[in-house]
């Protein structure tokens, strides 16, 4: 007579369903651009004319308020959702790092 196992693998539980949770990781880099006006700076930056990175902001979501039953979620739903629990890291660079645009 064999004993029934005390522990069961979670994957063997037929009552469990798979859900997908989003955890955002967003990075924003600030680059210096020498220009005559904000509009001129935007045009130059969009043309790849900017210097090395001066500051980096990183937002890491730590807890989520959403769960999806499928990976087929519209991008606007994922990108426009509210993020309530996060950690922000800010890095200042004394000497700007070389940019990819130059």
Phi and psi in radians as a Rosetta constraint file:
Dihedral C 1 N 2 CA 2 C 2 CIRCULARHARMONIC -1.673 0.35
Dihedral N 2 CA 2 C 2 N 3 CIRCULARHARMONIC 2.493 0.35
Dihedral C 2 N 3 CA 3 C 3 CIRCULARHARMONIC -1.415 0.35
Dihedral N 3 CA 3 C 3 N 4 CIRCULARHARMONIC 2.501 0.35
Dihedral C 3 N 4 CA 4 C 4 CIRCULARHARMONIC -1.288 0.35
Dihedral N 4 CA 4 C 4 N 5 CIRCULARHARMONIC 2.397 0.35
Dihedral C 4 N 5 CA 5 C 5 CIRCULARHARMONIC -1.108 0.35
Dihedral N 5 CA 5 C 5 N 6 CIRCULARHARMONIC 2.503 0.35
Dihedral C 5 N 6 CA 6 C 6 CIRCULARHARMONIC -1.297 0.35
Dihedral N 6 CA 6 C 6 N 7 CIRCULARHARMONIC -0.690 0.35
Dihedral C 6 N 7 CA 7 C 7 CIRCULARHARMONIC -1.742 0.35
Dihedral N 7 CA 7 C 7 N 8 CIRCULARHARMONIC 2.493 0.35
Dihedral C 7 N 8 CA 8 C 8 CIRCULARHARMONIC -2.089 0.35
Dihedral N 8 CA 8 C 8 N 9 CIRCULARHARMONIC 2.488 0.35
Dihedral C 8 N 9 CA 9 C 9 CIRCULARHARMONIC -1.170 0.35
Dihedral N 9 CA 9 C 9 N 10 CIRCULARHARMONIC 2.392 0.35
Dihedral C 9 N 10 CA 10 C 10 CIRCULARHARMONIC -1.049 0.35
Dihedral N 10 CA 10 C 10 N 11 CIRCULARHARMONIC -0.637 0.35
Dihedral C 10 N 11 CA 11 C 11 CIRCULARHARMONIC -1.152 0.35
Dihedral N 11 CA 11 C 11 N 12 CIRCULARHARMONIC -0.306 0.35
Dihedral C 11 N 12 CA 12 C 12 CIRCULARHARMONIC -1.527 0.35
Dihedral N 12 CA 12 C 12 N 13 CIRCULARHARMONIC -0.086 0.35
Dihedral C 12 N 13 CA 13 C 13 CIRCULARHARMONIC -1.426 0.35
Dihedral N 13 CA 13 C 13 N 14 CIRCULARHARMONIC 1.924 0.35
Dihedral C 13 N 14 CA 14 C 14 CIRCULARHARMONIC -1.208 0.35
Dihedral N 14 CA 14 C 14 N 15 CIRCULARHARMONIC -0.243 0.35
Dihedral C 14 N 15 CA 15 C 15 CIRCULARHARMONIC -1.446 0.35
Dihedral N 15 CA 15 C 15 N 16 CIRCULARHARMONIC -0.227 0.35
Dihedral C 15 N 16 CA 16 C 16 CIRCULARHARMONIC -1.512 0.35
Dihedral N 16 CA 16 C 16 N 17 CIRCULARHARMONIC 2.436 0.35
Dihedral C 16 N 17 CA 17 C 17 CIRCULARHARMONIC -1.992 0.35
Dihedral N 17 CA 17 C 17 N 18 CIRCULARHARMONIC 2.787 0.35
Dihedral C 17 N 18 CA 18 C 18 CIRCULARHARMONIC -1.629 0.35
Dihedral N 18 CA 18 C 18 N 19 CIRCULARHARMONIC 2.286 0.35
Dihedral C 18 N 19 CA 19 C 19 CIRCULARHARMONIC -2.167 0.35
Dihedral N 19 CA 19 C 19 N 20 CIRCULARHARMONIC 2.711 0.35
Dihedral C 19 N 20 CA 20 C 20 CIRCULARHARMONIC -2.062 0.35
Dihedral N 20 CA 20 C 20 N 21 CIRCULARHARMONIC 2.185 0.35
Dihedral C 20 N 21 CA 21 C 21 CIRCULARHARMONIC -1.939 0.35
Dihedral N 21 CA 21 C 21 N 22 CIRCULARHARMONIC 2.395 0.35
Dihedral C 21 N 22 CA 22 C 22 CIRCULARHARMONIC -1.572 0.35
Dihedral N 22 CA 22 C 22 N 23 CIRCULARHARMONIC 2.350 0.35
Dihedral C 22 N 23 CA 23 C 23 CIRCULARHARMONIC -2.261 0.35
Dihedral N 23 CA 23 C 23 N 24 CIRCULARHARMONIC 1.945 0.35
Dihedral C 23 N 24 CA 24 C 24 CIRCULARHARMONIC -1.384 0.35
Dihedral N 24 CA 24 C 24 N 25 CIRCULARHARMONIC 2.557 0.35
Dihedral C 24 N 25 CA 25 C 25 CIRCULARHARMONIC -2.356 0.35
Dihedral N 25 CA 25 C 25 N 26 CIRCULARHARMONIC 1.943 0.35
Dihedral C 25 N 26 CA 26 C 26 CIRCULARHARMONIC -2.126 0.35
Dihedral N 26 CA 26 C 26 N 27 CIRCULARHARMONIC 2.294 0.35
Dihedral C 26 N 27 CA 27 C 27 CIRCULARHARMONIC -2.081 0.35
Dihedral N 27 CA 27 C 27 N 28 CIRCULARHARMONIC 2.367 0.35
Dihedral C 27 N 28 CA 28 C 28 CIRCULARHARMONIC -2.219 0.35
Dihedral N 28 CA 28 C 28 N 29 CIRCULARHARMONIC 2.159 0.35
Dihedral C 28 N 29 CA 29 C 29 CIRCULARHARMONIC -1.851 0.35
Dihedral N 29 CA 29 C 29 N 30 CIRCULARHARMONIC 2.399 0.35
Dihedral C 29 N 30 CA 30 C 30 CIRCULARHARMONIC -1.862 0.35
Dihedral N 30 CA 30 C 30 N 31 CIRCULARHARMONIC 2.209 0.35
Dihedral C 30 N 31 CA 31 C 31 CIRCULARHARMONIC -2.037 0.35
Dihedral N 31 CA 31 C 31 N 32 CIRCULARHARMONIC 2.393 0.35
Dihedral C 31 N 32 CA 32 C 32 CIRCULARHARMONIC -1.352 0.35
Dihedral N 32 CA 32 C 32 N 33 CIRCULARHARMONIC 2.448 0.35
Dihedral C 32 N 33 CA 33 C 33 CIRCULARHARMONIC -2.360 0.35
Dihedral N 33 CA 33 C 33 N 34 CIRCULARHARMONIC 2.182 0.35
Dihedral C 33 N 34 CA 34 C 34 CIRCULARHARMONIC -1.504 0.35
Dihedral N 34 CA 34 C 34 N 35 CIRCULARHARMONIC 2.097 0.35
Dihedral C 34 N 35 CA 35 C 35 CIRCULARHARMONIC -2.680 0.35
Dihedral N 35 CA 35 C 35 N 36 CIRCULARHARMONIC 2.956 0.35
Dihedral C 35 N 36 CA 36 C 36 CIRCULARHARMONIC -1.481 0.35
Dihedral N 36 CA 36 C 36 N 37 CIRCULARHARMONIC -0.369 0.35
Dihedral C 36 N 37 CA 37 C 37 CIRCULARHARMONIC -2.762 0.35
Dihedral N 37 CA 37 C 37 N 38 CIRCULARHARMONIC 2.911 0.35
Dihedral C 37 N 38 CA 38 C 38 CIRCULARHARMONIC -1.025 0.35
Dihedral N 38 CA 38 C 38 N 39 CIRCULARHARMONIC -0.689 0.35
Dihedral C 38 N 39 CA 39 C 39 CIRCULARHARMONIC -1.118 0.35
Dihedral N 39 CA 39 C 39 N 40 CIRCULARHARMONIC -0.725 0.35
Dihedral C 39 N 40 CA 40 C 40 CIRCULARHARMONIC -1.107 0.35
Dihedral N 40 CA 40 C 40 N 41 CIRCULARHARMONIC -0.714 0.35
Dihedral C 40 N 41 CA 41 C 41 CIRCULARHARMONIC -1.082 0.35
Dihedral N 41 CA 41 C 41 N 42 CIRCULARHARMONIC -0.719 0.35
Dihedral C 41 N 42 CA 42 C 42 CIRCULARHARMONIC -1.111 0.35
Dihedral N 42 CA 42 C 42 N 43 CIRCULARHARMONIC -0.798 0.35
Dihedral C 42 N 43 CA 43 C 43 CIRCULARHARMONIC -1.050 0.35
Dihedral N 43 CA 43 C 43 N 44 CIRCULARHARMONIC -0.784 0.35
Dihedral C 43 N 44 CA 44 C 44 CIRCULARHARMONIC -1.121 0.35
Dihedral N 44 CA 44 C 44 N 45 CIRCULARHARMONIC -0.769 0.35
Dihedral C 44 N 45 CA 45 C 45 CIRCULARHARMONIC -1.118 0.35
Dihedral N 45 CA 45 C 45 N 46 CIRCULARHARMONIC -0.718 0.35
Dihedral C 45 N 46 CA 46 C 46 CIRCULARHARMONIC -1.151 0.35
Dihedral N 46 CA 46 C 46 N 47 CIRCULARHARMONIC -0.394 0.35
Dihedral C 46 N 47 CA 47 C 47 CIRCULARHARMONIC -1.580 0.35
Dihedral N 47 CA 47 C 47 N 48 CIRCULARHARMONIC 0.065 0.35
Dihedral C 47 N 48 CA 48 C 48 CIRCULARHARMONIC 1.493 0.35
Dihedral N 48 CA 48 C 48 N 49 CIRCULARHARMONIC 0.232 0.35
Dihedral C 48 N 49 CA 49 C 49 CIRCULARHARMONIC -1.703 0.35
Dihedral N 49 CA 49 C 49 N 50 CIRCULARHARMONIC 1.401 0.35
Dihedral C 49 N 50 CA 50 C 50 CIRCULARHARMONIC -2.513 0.35
Dihedral N 50 CA 50 C 50 N 51 CIRCULARHARMONIC 2.836 0.35
Dihedral C 50 N 51 CA 51 C 51 CIRCULARHARMONIC -1.571 0.35
Dihedral N 51 CA 51 C 51 N 52 CIRCULARHARMONIC -3.049 0.35
Dihedral C 51 N 52 CA 52 C 52 CIRCULARHARMONIC -1.167 0.35
Dihedral N 52 CA 52 C 52 N 53 CIRCULARHARMONIC 2.795 0.35
Dihedral C 52 N 53 CA 53 C 53 CIRCULARHARMONIC -1.045 0.35
Dihedral N 53 CA 53 C 53 N 54 CIRCULARHARMONIC 2.402 0.35
Dihedral C 53 N 54 CA 54 C 54 CIRCULARHARMONIC -1.865 0.35
Dihedral N 54 CA 54 C 54 N 55 CIRCULARHARMONIC -0.548 0.35
Dihedral C 54 N 55 CA 55 C 55 CIRCULARHARMONIC -2.655 0.35
Dihedral N 55 CA 55 C 55 N 56 CIRCULARHARMONIC 2.525 0.35
Dihedral C 55 N 56 CA 56 C 56 CIRCULARHARMONIC -2.265 0.35
Dihedral N 56 CA 56 C 56 N 57 CIRCULARHARMONIC 2.286 0.35
Dihedral C 56 N 57 CA 57 C 57 CIRCULARHARMONIC -1.942 0.35
Dihedral N 57 CA 57 C 57 N 58 CIRCULARHARMONIC 2.280 0.35
Dihedral C 57 N 58 CA 58 C 58 CIRCULARHARMONIC -2.192 0.35
Dihedral N 58 CA 58 C 58 N 59 CIRCULARHARMONIC 2.165 0.35
Dihedral C 58 N 59 CA 59 C 59 CIRCULARHARMONIC -1.880 0.35
Dihedral N 59 CA 59 C 59 N 60 CIRCULARHARMONIC 2.176 0.35
Dihedral C 59 N 60 CA 60 C 60 CIRCULARHARMONIC -2.107 0.35
Dihedral N 60 CA 60 C 60 N 61 CIRCULARHARMONIC 2.014 0.35
Dihedral C 60 N 61 CA 61 C 61 CIRCULARHARMONIC -1.234 0.35
Dihedral N 61 CA 61 C 61 N 62 CIRCULARHARMONIC 2.292 0.35
Dihedral C 61 N 62 CA 62 C 62 CIRCULARHARMONIC -1.791 0.35
Dihedral N 62 CA 62 C 62 N 63 CIRCULARHARMONIC -0.502 0.35
Dihedral C 62 N 63 CA 63 C 63 CIRCULARHARMONIC -2.425 0.35
Dihedral N 63 CA 63 C 63 N 64 CIRCULARHARMONIC 2.563 0.35
Dihedral C 63 N 64 CA 64 C 64 CIRCULARHARMONIC -1.979 0.35
Dihedral N 64 CA 64 C 64 N 65 CIRCULARHARMONIC 2.767 0.35
Dihedral C 64 N 65 CA 65 C 65 CIRCULARHARMONIC -1.964 0.35
Dihedral N 65 CA 65 C 65 N 66 CIRCULARHARMONIC 0.143 0.35
Dihedral C 65 N 66 CA 66 C 66 CIRCULARHARMONIC -2.284 0.35
Dihedral N 66 CA 66 C 66 N 67 CIRCULARHARMONIC 2.635 0.35
Dihedral C 66 N 67 CA 67 C 67 CIRCULARHARMONIC -2.538 0.35
Dihedral N 67 CA 67 C 67 N 68 CIRCULARHARMONIC 2.391 0.35
Dihedral C 67 N 68 CA 68 C 68 CIRCULARHARMONIC -2.083 0.35
Dihedral N 68 CA 68 C 68 N 69 CIRCULARHARMONIC 2.553 0.35
Dihedral C 68 N 69 CA 69 C 69 CIRCULARHARMONIC -1.476 0.35
Dihedral N 69 CA 69 C 69 N 70 CIRCULARHARMONIC -0.089 0.35
Dihedral C 69 N 70 CA 70 C 70 CIRCULARHARMONIC -2.600 0.35
Dihedral N 70 CA 70 C 70 N 71 CIRCULARHARMONIC 2.808 0.35
Dihedral C 70 N 71 CA 71 C 71 CIRCULARHARMONIC -1.458 0.35
Dihedral N 71 CA 71 C 71 N 72 CIRCULARHARMONIC -0.085 0.35
Dihedral C 71 N 72 CA 72 C 72 CIRCULARHARMONIC -1.528 0.35
Dihedral N 72 CA 72 C 72 N 73 CIRCULARHARMONIC 1.366 0.35
Dihedral C 72 N 73 CA 73 C 73 CIRCULARHARMONIC -2.020 0.35
Dihedral N 73 CA 73 C 73 N 74 CIRCULARHARMONIC 2.270 0.35
Dihedral C 73 N 74 CA 74 C 74 CIRCULARHARMONIC -0.976 0.35
Dihedral N 74 CA 74 C 74 N 75 CIRCULARHARMONIC 2.416 0.35
Dihedral C 74 N 75 CA 75 C 75 CIRCULARHARMONIC -0.987 0.35
Dihedral N 75 CA 75 C 75 N 76 CIRCULARHARMONIC -0.694 0.35
Dihedral C 75 N 76 CA 76 C 76 CIRCULARHARMONIC -1.130 0.35
Dihedral N 76 CA 76 C 76 N 77 CIRCULARHARMONIC -0.496 0.35
Dihedral C 76 N 77 CA 77 C 77 CIRCULARHARMONIC -1.206 0.35
Dihedral N 77 CA 77 C 77 N 78 CIRCULARHARMONIC -0.767 0.35
Dihedral C 77 N 78 CA 78 C 78 CIRCULARHARMONIC -1.206 0.35
Dihedral N 78 CA 78 C 78 N 79 CIRCULARHARMONIC -0.732 0.35
Dihedral C 78 N 79 CA 79 C 79 CIRCULARHARMONIC -1.436 0.35
Dihedral N 79 CA 79 C 79 N 80 CIRCULARHARMONIC -0.357 0.35
Dihedral C 79 N 80 CA 80 C 80 CIRCULARHARMONIC -1.800 0.35
Dihedral N 80 CA 80 C 80 N 81 CIRCULARHARMONIC 0.128 0.35
Dihedral C 80 N 81 CA 81 C 81 CIRCULARHARMONIC -1.347 0.35
Dihedral N 81 CA 81 C 81 N 82 CIRCULARHARMONIC 2.736 0.35
Dihedral C 81 N 82 CA 82 C 82 CIRCULARHARMONIC -1.372 0.35
Dihedral N 82 CA 82 C 82 N 83 CIRCULARHARMONIC 2.366 0.35
Dihedral C 82 N 83 CA 83 C 83 CIRCULARHARMONIC -1.969 0.35
Dihedral N 83 CA 83 C 83 N 84 CIRCULARHARMONIC 1.975 0.35
Dihedral C 83 N 84 CA 84 C 84 CIRCULARHARMONIC -1.712 0.35
Dihedral N 84 CA 84 C 84 N 85 CIRCULARHARMONIC -0.529 0.35
Dihedral C 84 N 85 CA 85 C 85 CIRCULARHARMONIC -2.113 0.35
Dihedral N 85 CA 85 C 85 N 86 CIRCULARHARMONIC 1.989 0.35
Dihedral C 85 N 86 CA 86 C 86 CIRCULARHARMONIC -2.716 0.35
Dihedral N 86 CA 86 C 86 N 87 CIRCULARHARMONIC 2.911 0.35
Dihedral C 86 N 87 CA 87 C 87 CIRCULARHARMONIC -2.174 0.35
Dihedral N 87 CA 87 C 87 N 88 CIRCULARHARMONIC 2.378 0.35
Dihedral C 87 N 88 CA 88 C 88 CIRCULARHARMONIC -2.019 0.35
Dihedral N 88 CA 88 C 88 N 89 CIRCULARHARMONIC 2.288 0.35
Dihedral C 88 N 89 CA 89 C 89 CIRCULARHARMONIC -2.002 0.35
Dihedral N 89 CA 89 C 89 N 90 CIRCULARHARMONIC 2.345 0.35
Dihedral C 89 N 90 CA 90 C 90 CIRCULARHARMONIC -2.120 0.35
Dihedral N 90 CA 90 C 90 N 91 CIRCULARHARMONIC 2.209 0.35
Dihedral C 90 N 91 CA 91 C 91 CIRCULARHARMONIC -2.040 0.35
Dihedral N 91 CA 91 C 91 N 92 CIRCULARHARMONIC 2.210 0.35
Dihedral C 91 N 92 CA 92 C 92 CIRCULARHARMONIC -1.745 0.35
Dihedral N 92 CA 92 C 92 N 93 CIRCULARHARMONIC 2.429 0.35
Dihedral C 92 N 93 CA 93 C 93 CIRCULARHARMONIC -1.946 0.35
Dihedral N 93 CA 93 C 93 N 94 CIRCULARHARMONIC 2.071 0.35
Dihedral C 93 N 94 CA 94 C 94 CIRCULARHARMONIC -1.082 0.35
Dihedral N 94 CA 94 C 94 N 95 CIRCULARHARMONIC -0.741 0.35
Dihedral C 94 N 95 CA 95 C 95 CIRCULARHARMONIC -2.027 0.35
Dihedral N 95 CA 95 C 95 N 96 CIRCULARHARMONIC 2.054 0.35
Dihedral C 95 N 96 CA 96 C 96 CIRCULARHARMONIC -0.961 0.35
Dihedral N 96 CA 96 C 96 N 97 CIRCULARHARMONIC 2.388 0.35
Dihedral C 96 N 97 CA 97 C 97 CIRCULARHARMONIC -1.311 0.35
Dihedral N 97 CA 97 C 97 N 98 CIRCULARHARMONIC 2.637 0.35
Dihedral C 97 N 98 CA 98 C 98 CIRCULARHARMONIC -1.057 0.35
Dihedral N 98 CA 98 C 98 N 99 CIRCULARHARMONIC 2.463 0.35
Dihedral C 98 N 99 CA 99 C 99 CIRCULARHARMONIC -1.551 0.35
Dihedral N 99 CA 99 C 99 N 100 CIRCULARHARMONIC 2.834 0.35
Dihedral C 99 N 100 CA 100 C 100 CIRCULARHARMONIC -1.341 0.35
Dihedral N 100 CA 100 C 100 N 101 CIRCULARHARMONIC -0.366 0.35
Dihedral C 100 N 101 CA 101 C 101 CIRCULARHARMONIC -1.443 0.35
Dihedral N 101 CA 101 C 101 N 102 CIRCULARHARMONIC -0.173 0.35
